């Protein structure tokens, strides 16, 4: 089994957003760092980092396609995004049951909400009002 990662292009955006629609995730747009994963040549997952401001962004949209769970794809996608983002702070809004996974990738609960950009706070509130599972607000600093 070989997992291959590549940065998505503008021509991939339609397919990326079709996948996000499957799981009711916010669509991606141009300017985001989007990574696509394939396993043995077949599409297997995706993820993204969207820029919030000059120093921070939001890591999210980590989606392992059905039938590809348990292969380490999410870990590879998150690791790639962390390493390839030049932002000094990454925020993450995972479902509560994924806290351990993101913790193992260096994300911790936000300690000072006063330093969190308003866009991230609004999205966190939106997520908690739109999904049936609790959504956390985590951060990772370089």
C-alpha positions as MATLAB code, in Angstrom:
seq = 'XXXXXXXXXXXXXXXXXXXXXXXXXXXXXXXXXXXXXXXXXXXXXXXXXXXXXXXXXXXXXXXXXXXXXXXXXXXXXXXXXXXXXXXXXXXXXXXXXXXXXXXXXXXXXXXXXXXXXXXXXXXXXXXXXXXXXXXXXXXXXX';
ca = [
       0.000    0.000    0.000;
       1.412    3.352   -1.060;
      -0.066    6.657    0.080;
       0.751    9.575   -2.211;
       0.059   13.235   -1.396;
      -0.129   16.181   -3.763;
      -1.168   19.807   -3.536;
      -4.504   20.407   -5.237;
      -4.743   22.797   -8.159;
      -7.537   25.173   -9.127;
      -8.836   22.498  -11.516;
      -9.284   20.122   -8.546;
     -11.499   22.565   -6.630;
     -14.815   21.252   -7.991;
     -13.991   17.661   -7.006;
     -12.662   18.802   -3.613;
     -15.880   20.636   -2.824;
     -18.036   17.755   -4.048;
     -16.309   15.568   -1.433;
     -16.805   18.210    1.273;
     -20.485   18.400    0.369;
     -20.759   14.650    1.149;
     -19.935   15.346    4.812;
     -21.478   18.814    5.131;
     -18.109   20.606    5.433;
     -17.627   24.239    4.413;
     -16.415   24.432    0.783;
     -12.828   25.277   -0.117;
     -11.779   28.181   -2.292;
      -8.774   29.387   -4.250;
      -5.842   30.432   -2.107;
      -6.125   27.617    0.421;
      -3.413   25.000    0.789;
      -5.327   21.837   -0.134;
      -3.740   18.408   -0.161;
      -5.159   15.339   -1.889;
      -4.264   11.821   -0.818;
      -4.370    8.713   -2.956;
      -3.788    5.126   -1.956;
      -2.547    2.696   -4.590;
      -3.571    5.222   -7.249;
      -7.151    5.744   -6.007;
      -8.459    8.936   -4.328;
      -8.379    8.393   -0.559;
      -8.687   11.713    1.294;
      -8.080   15.429    1.524;
      -7.445   18.318    3.890;
      -6.688   22.042    3.861;
      -5.262   25.100    5.560;
      -7.035   28.389    4.995;
      -5.276   31.643    5.808;
      -6.910   33.756    8.534;
      -4.353   36.579    8.741;
      -0.610   37.125    8.219;
       0.393   34.702   10.968;
      -2.523   32.319   11.461;
      -4.655   29.849    9.582;
      -7.208   27.126   10.085;
      -6.330   23.503    9.486;
      -9.450   21.563    8.644;
     -11.517   19.654    6.187;
      -9.596   16.492    6.996;
     -11.668   13.873    5.238;
     -10.689   10.264    4.670;
     -12.945    8.828    1.999;
     -15.114    5.832    2.940;
     -13.262    2.535    2.656;
      -9.881    4.131    3.434;
     -10.174    4.425    7.210;
      -7.394    3.025    9.400;
      -4.630    3.382    6.796;
      -2.927    6.425    8.360;
      -4.170    8.811    5.669;
      -5.456   11.483    8.078;
      -2.122   11.547    9.930;
      -0.192   11.932    6.668;
      -2.526   14.696    5.444;
      -2.308   16.658    8.715;
       1.472   16.218    8.899;
       1.840   17.444    5.298;
      -0.313   20.508    5.970;
       1.598   21.391    9.148;
       4.956   21.070    7.393;
       3.897   22.952    4.258;
       2.065   25.845    5.870;
       4.238   28.884    6.515;
       1.830   30.233    9.141;
       3.042   30.401   12.739;
      -0.324   29.512   14.342;
      -2.750   26.896   13.104;
      -6.203   26.625   14.607;
      -8.197   23.429   14.292;
     -11.901   22.758   14.864;
     -12.186   18.974   15.226;
     -15.051   16.934   16.524;
     -14.560   16.222   20.230;
     -13.827   12.524   19.674;
     -10.720   13.493   17.649;
      -8.996   15.447   20.444;
      -6.471   12.654   21.078;
      -5.531   12.416   17.395;
      -4.952   16.165   17.050;
      -3.192   16.242   20.420;
      -0.738   13.675   19.062;
      -0.073   16.094   16.196;
       0.801   18.967   18.560;
      -2.582   20.695   18.887;
      -3.722   21.843   22.324;
      -6.902   23.496   23.614;
      -6.891   27.277   23.181;
      -5.954   28.906   26.494;
      -6.489   32.579   25.642;
      -9.668   33.171   23.637;
      -8.789   36.872   23.502;
      -5.988   36.100   21.031;
      -8.136   33.986   18.701;
      -9.120   35.784   15.473;
     -12.815   36.617   15.275;
     -13.194   34.557   12.077;
     -12.105   31.420   13.952;
     -14.428   32.129   16.881;
     -17.361   32.624   14.491;
     -16.614   29.390   12.651;
     -16.307   27.525   15.957;
     -19.717   28.833   16.993;
     -21.163   27.927   13.583;
     -19.763   24.387   13.793;
     -21.237   23.838   17.252;
     -24.650   25.030   16.088;
     -24.622   23.032   12.824;
     -23.140   19.651   13.736;
     -24.680   17.117   16.068;
     -21.328   16.422   17.772;
     -19.360   18.920   19.909;
     -16.564   20.736   18.064;
     -13.389   21.793   19.903;
     -11.118   24.788   19.324;
      -7.453   23.754   19.280;
      -4.239   25.514   18.289;
      -0.710   24.620   17.286;
       2.140   27.126   17.399;
       5.416   26.755   15.516;
];
